[in-house]
């Protein structure tokens, strides 16, 4: 299999970006929205329960048809952001989607008003399938604004915060980075350059780090302008919607309590010494007095030189998931068989990795930037965990409980983090030497550290930006860098030496720019520690654990994260719970100590 052959096949959704069927589908969805509005506008508050059920079902049907169109446009654009056809389609579809959103803005407003007026409908047996959707809506309802205001927000976002978000990605994916790779100067895309941050050769990592963050720093005011605009816009929205803090909308969206998240972050902050302990062990493994910033994600030097090509990674992932349960691997096999994965970096492609669910196809699509490293193997196993989750909840749930659009991120990351642990089990069982085992454990701890410690630090950094604005500080490039360094140094202490250029480390992180989706970070820590805790139960319970885990995944977002925890015998409301998850992290640290 050559690299050129490994691209995803989106033709199951639409034949091509220029095919007339896209406009036909868009016309049909527009007609569905018009008919829905004509039938239900100003009626929902007074609908009898049976008619309310039909209303919600009609809305779901509209959403699933709309999703086909927006998904195809989003995926086409993410894979090739610089092609005229994908740019044109994305622009056209996003404009149409904004108009449709305005047309149906009344739905959640009126339904929220009904839930406030008649809270008993939440427990009506006729609406049992939508109970938790209505519970979440009841939590959102106090923060709804009028239909006119909702429409104005949609209009301003289209060329406001969404444009800043797009600008950040466009900058990253249209730049060329000059990197000296094992002594040879190369011109690379952002995705390719980032892949070198975990290269075996220290000089190559240094060159990649310097190249990336020097260029980011030169245009630092562009990134700070984008971030400043997104943050200021969000504070305005918080005032408009009467949120008592910038994080409150995230708590509602993620279906968690403020106390649960504060417990989580406090436990992590109390244990930053554990992370620093690992970093010092890694320095020892790398025969360094102290890690430098370009060593944090590096493989240890005496690790076996194993190249993980795409076919080998495919086989490892299938085997890892199969060992857990033969049925559990079906989604992974289907993703490969249907070419629903776009794994390789290229110019104009979005950086990072993600999985998007496709309800009507009962499947998903995964984008990655695969550079044949062990870390990339874990990334693919992670994203295919999302796809496996999709497989289970799309079989059992209707759209409002079966799309990541309506998911708590705290739940959405469970199967993906679990997939990484399955891969770890497999790789450790195949390790042929202590050196190989040590390399695997370091890779596991590197990835977990990002999700637990660095994600919680990022949450504190984001909060500091809002605090600065409220204190009337101007978030220019140097001010944002100062806030980033403060959060970073609190986490790392004196365990790492930093290049000056790393002040711009925040700039390429896409989550900080997501329009109307703030505090994207702490759910990663929630999910990682949740999965670490449930993994200990799996090791104790063995195969009897499997059906409970499948049941939890099949629930989708039809119940809360806390209720999903109860299915698995876990209590996320107990402050001590998060310490259980950190015990698994510490277990890996102790295992690494044994190899040194």
N, C-alpha and C positions, 0 to 999 in steps of 0.2 A: 504494500500500500504506500503510495507516494504522498507527500504532504499536500500536493495540489488536489488530490482526490478527497481529502478529508474536509468537507464542508457540509453544513446541514441542508436538508431538503425541506423547503417551506411550501412546496407545490401541493401538499395535502390540504393546505389552507386556501391558497390561490395559485394559479399557474405561474404568474410572474408579476413584477411590479407595475407593468404596463397593461395587464390584461383587463379587458372591459368588464369582466365579472366583478371586479372590485367596486366599480361605480354602481353596478346593478345592486350589489349587496348593500352599499351605502344608501342608495335610494330606498331600498326595502326597509332598512333599519330606521331611516328618517320617517317613512310612512308609519311604521310601528309606533314611533315616538309621538307622532301627530295624533294617531288614533287613541293612544293611551291617554294623552293630555285631554283630548276631547271627551273621553269617557269618565275620567276620574278627577280632573282638576276641580277643586272646591267641593268635592264629594267625600273624600276619604274620612274626614272627621266624623261623619255621620253614618258610615257604612255598617250594616249588620255584619256579624262575624263571618258568615259564609261568603258574602260578597267581598269582604276584606281579604279573605284567603285567595279568592280569584284575582284580586288586584295585585297582591304580592307575587303570585305565580305569573301573571302577565308581565310584571316588571322583570322578573327573573328571565323569562323567555327573551325579552328585549335585550337584556344585558348579555346573554350568551351569544346572540347574533352580533351585537356590537363588538364583543370581545374578539371574534374572528378577524374583524377588520383592523382594529387597533393593534392586536397582537402581530398580525402580518406586517403592518407598517413599522411597528417598533422593532421587530426582529430584523427586518430588512435593513433598516437604518443603522441599528447597532452593529451589524456585520460589515456594512460598507457605508460609512458616514459621509464619504466624499463623492459618491457617485451621484450624478444629477438626477437619475430616475428615483433613487431611494430618498434623496432629499426632497424632491417634489412630492412624492407619495406621502412621506411623513408629514410634511407641512400641510398638505391637503386634508389628510385624515385627522390630524390634531385640530385643525380649524373646525372641521365638521363635528368632531367629538365635543369640542367646547360649545358649539351651538346646540348640540343635543343635550348636553349637561344643563345648559340654561333652560332649555324647553321643559326639562323634567325636574328642575330644581324643587318644584312644589312637592314632589312625592315624599321625600324624607321630612320636609317641614311639616306637612299635614299629618303624616304618620306619627311624627314625634309629638305633635300637638294632641293627637288622639290618645297616645300612650299616657301623656300627662293627665288628660281629662278622664280617661277610662283605664287606669292601670291594671284592672282585672283582666283585660284582654291578653295580657302577657301569659297568664296561666290557663287561658281558654284551650280546651282539648282540641278544638277545631284547628287552632293555630300552633299545635304542638311542634310541628317541624320548624317553626320560626321563633320558638320561645327565646332562645338566647340572642337571636338577631334583635328581637324587640327589647330584651333586657339591656343590650348595648345601646340601642337607640334611646332608651329612657335615660341613660347616663349622658348621652350627647345632647338631648333635647334642650336642657337649660342654656346651651351655648349656640343654639341655632339663631340665625338672624332672619329677617324678612326675605321673601322670594326675590324682591328687587335687589336687595343687598347681596344675596347669594349670586345672582346673575352678574352683578358688577364685579364681585370678587373673581368669578370665572373669567370675565373679560380682562381684568387687569393682570391676572396671572399668566394669561396666554402669551403676552409680550413683555411681561415683567419678570417675576421670579423664575418662570420656566425658561425664559430666554437666558437669564444668568446661568442657570443650570446647564443649558445647552452650550453656552459659550465656554464654560469650564471644560466640558468634554471635547468640544471642537478644538480647543487650544491643544490639549494633550494629544489628540489623535491626528493632528496635522503637522506636528513638529518632528524634526529629525535630530537625533542625539548622536553625537560623536563619542564613541567609546573605544578604548584600546582593549581589545579582547585577546588575551594571551599574547600581547605584544603587537598585534595587528590592529590598526585603526579601522573602525567600521562605522557606517551610517545606519542607524537603527530607528525603528518606530518606538513609541513609548512602551508598548507592550513587550517588545523584544528587549529594550534596555532594562525595564523593571525585572524581567526574567533573569538578568545577570546579577541582581542583588544577592542571589543565593548561589552564584557560581563558585566552583571549587577553588579557583585561582584568586588569591587575595588582591593582587594588583588589578585584576579585572573588576572585582567588586568595588574597589576604591575608585577606579576610573568611571564605572557606571554611576556610582553614588554621586561623585563630583559633577559629572556631566548632567545628570537629571536635575539635581537641586540647584546647580549654578544657573541653568536655564530658567528654572521655575523662579528663582530669586530675582533674575533680571526683569521678569514680568510680574514681580510680586504685587505691584499696585493693581494690576488687572484682577488678580485673584482676590486681593483684599476688597476691591470694589464690589466684586460679585458677592463675596461672603457678607460684607457689610450690608449690601442691599437686601440679601435674603434674610439676614437676622433682623434688620430694622422692619422689614415687611412683616415678619412673623410677630414681632412685638405689637405692631399695629393691629394685626388680626386677633391677637390675644386680647387686646383691649376691646375690640369690636365684639368679640364673642364672649367676653367676660370670663376668660380663663384666669385663675388666680396666680398662675405662674406659666412660664414658657413650656414646662414639661407636662402640664396637665393634659393637653390634647394627646400627647404620646401615651400617657397612662390609660386614657380612655381607649385609644386605638389598639393598644396592646393588651387591653382587658386585664390590667393588673392594678393593684392599689399602690398608692404613694409609699405606704409603710413597707410593703414588700420590696419595692425597688430600693428604698433607703437602707433596709436591712442588707440587701444584696451588696450595695456599693460600700457600705461600712465594713462588712466582713472582708471584702476584697482589699480595702485600704488598710485594714488591720493586719493583713497578711502580705503586704508588698515585700516584706523581708524574705518570704518564701520565693518570690520571683527573683529577687536579687541573689538569693542563694543559688538558684539555678544558673543565673548569668555568670556567677563566679566559677561554678563547676564547669560551665561551658568554656570559659577562658582557660581553665586548667586542661580541658580536653583538647583545646586548640593550641596548647603550649604557649599561651600568651599571659603576661602579667595582668592584663585587663583587656576586656573586649573594647574594640572601637565600634562606632556606629555601623560600619560596613561589615561587621562580623556577626551582628545580632541574628540575622537570618541565614547565616552561612552553614554549609555542612562542615562537620569536623574533618580535619585534614587527613586522618588515617582511615576515613570511611572507604569501603570498597568502591571502586569506580564502576558504578552501575548506571547504564543509560536506559531510561525507561521510555522506549518508543511507544507510540500510540497503541499498537496491537498488544504489546506486553501489558500496558496499563489496563486495557480492556479486559484481558484475561484475569488479571489480578483482582479487579473490581468484581467481576462476575463470581470468581471463586470466593472472595470475602463475603459477599452477600449470600451465596449459596450455603456456606457453612452455618450461617445463622438459621436458615430455613429455606427449603427448596422453592416454596412459593414466593418467598420474599425477594427472590432475584428476578422474578418475571418482568418487572418494570424496567430493570437495568438492561436485560436482554432486548426488550422491545425498543428501548431508546437507541441502542446500537443498530438493531435490525432495520429500523425505519429512518436511519440517518437523521436523528433529531439532535445531533451534537455538532457544534461548530468549534473545534478545539484549538486551532492554530493561530498565532499572532500574525498580523499583517498591517500594512499602512492603511489608515482610515478606519480600522476596526476599533470598537470600544474596548477600553482596557478592563482588566479584572475578569470576573466570572459571575454568572447568574443563571438561575433556572426560572423559566416562565411557564405557568400552567396553561393548558389548552382544554377547556371543559368539553367542548363539542367533539374533540378528537380523543377524549379520555386519555390524554398523554401530556407531555411537556416538551420544552426545548431548552437545551443547555448551551450557553456560550462560555468559552474559556480561552485562555491564552497560554497554550501548553508548550513548555520549553524543555520537556523530557527530563525534568528533575524529580526527585522524590517528593518535593513540595507540590509539584504539579499533579502527581498521582493522588495526593491527598485532596487537592482541590477538586479533581474530577469525582472522586469517591464522595466528597461532600455534596456536590451539585446533584449527583445521581441519587443521593439520599433524599433531596427535595423531590426529585422525580418519582421516587418510590412512595413518598408521602402522598403525592398527587394521585398516584395509582390507587391508593387505598381510599382516600376521601372522595374522589370523583365517582367511585363505584357506589358509595353509600349515601352521599349527600346531594342536595340540590344546590344551585349555584351560590346562593347567599352564604352557604356554609362550606363551599367547595371551590373557593378561589382565593389565592394569596392576597387579592385586593381587599378582602374582608377579614384577613387573618391577623391574629396577634403574632407579631414577630417572635415573641417568646415561645410560641408553639411551632411556628414555621421552621425554626432552626433545630428542632429536636431530632428529626430523622436524619438530617444532614450530619449533625455532630455524632450521632450514633453510627452512621456509616463510616466515619473516620476511625472510630474505635474498632469496628469490625475489621477494617483494613489493617490496623495496628496488630490485632491478634494474629492475623494471617502472616504478616511480614515477620513478626517475632518468631512465629513457629517455623518459618523458612530460613531464618538467619543462620548462616553457616559459621559464624565466628562471633566473639565478643565485640570485635570492632564493628561488625555489621549491626549487632544488637544496639550498641551504643549510638550509632548513627540514626537508627530508627527512633530510639527514645528521644534523642535531641530534636528530631523532626517533629515528633508528637508534642513535645514541650514548647517548641517554637510556635506551632500553630495554636495550641491551647493558650499560650501566654498572650497572643494577639487578641483572642476572643474574650479572655477573662480580664487580664490586667490592663492591656492597652485600650480595650473597649471601655472599661470603667473610667480610665484616665481621660479618654476622649469625651465621655459624658460630662465630666467635671470641666474640661476645657470649653465645651460648648456652653455650659451654664455661665462660665466666666465671661464669655462674649456678651451675653444678655445683661449680666451684672455691669459690665463696662459701659454699655450703651445707656443703661439707667443712671449711671453715675456721670453721664455726659462726656465720656471719653470718646474720641474719634478713632474708629477702627481702621487706621491706615495699616500698611503692610507691617511696619516695625511693631506696632501695638499688638496686632494679632500674633506676630511671632513671639512677643514677650509673654503673652498669655499661654501660648503653646509650650514654651520652654518651662514656664512655671509648673504646669501640670506634668510635663515630661519628667522634670527633675525630681518632683515629689515621688514619682513612681520608681525611677531608676536609681535615685540616690547617687552614690559615687561609683556605681558598678560599671559604667560605660563612659568612654571618652567620645566627644561629639565634634564633628566638623562644624565650622561656622555656618556652612551652607545648609545644614540640617534645620536651621530655623524655619525653612520653608517646607518642612515635612508635612504640614497640614494641607498644603495647597492642592496636591493631586487627589486627596481623599474625596470621592464623589458624594459620600453620604452627607457631608457638611453643606452641600449645595442643593439637596433634594427639596423641591418646592413643596411647601406645606407638609413636610414629613420630617419633623425635627426629632432629635434624640434617637437616631437610628442605631445607636451604638450599644446601650446597656442590654437590649434583648439578646445580643450575642453572649454576653456574660451569663445572663439568666439561663439560656438554653444549654451552654456548655456545662455549667455546674449542675443543672438539672439532669443532664444526660450522664454526667460522671456519677451522680448519686444513683440513678436508675441502673447504670451499668453494674454497679456493685450488687444490686438486687438480681440482675441477670446471672451474674457469676454464681450467686448462691442458689437461685431457683432453677437454673438450667432451662430445659425445654418447656417447662410449665410457664415460664415467663413469656414465651413467644405469642400465645393468643392474646394475652393482656396488652402487649405492645401493639399488636395489629389493631386491637379494638381502640386503643388510644389514637392511633394514626387515622383510623377510619372515621373518627368523630369529627375530623376537620375543625371548623370553628363553631360547631353546633353546641359546644359547652365551653366553659371558661378554662384557662390554663390551670387554675386551682383544682377544678373538677377532673381534668385530665390527669393531674398528679394523683388524685385519689384512686383512679382506675389502677394506677401502678403502685399504689401503697405509699405515696409520697405526700408530705404536707409542706407546701411552699410558704404557708403563712407562719411557720415556725422559724424564728430567727436563726435557730441552730441548724436548720436544714442546709443552708449554704456552706456551712463548715463541713458537712458530709461530702459535698462535691469537691471541696478543696483537698480532702483526704486522698482522693484519687490522683489529683495533681501531685501531691506530696509523695504518693506511692511511686510515681514515675521518677521524681527527683531522687528518691532513695535507690531506685533501680539503677539510675545513672551513676550514683555514688559508688555502687558495687563494682562498676566496670572500670573505675579510675584508680 
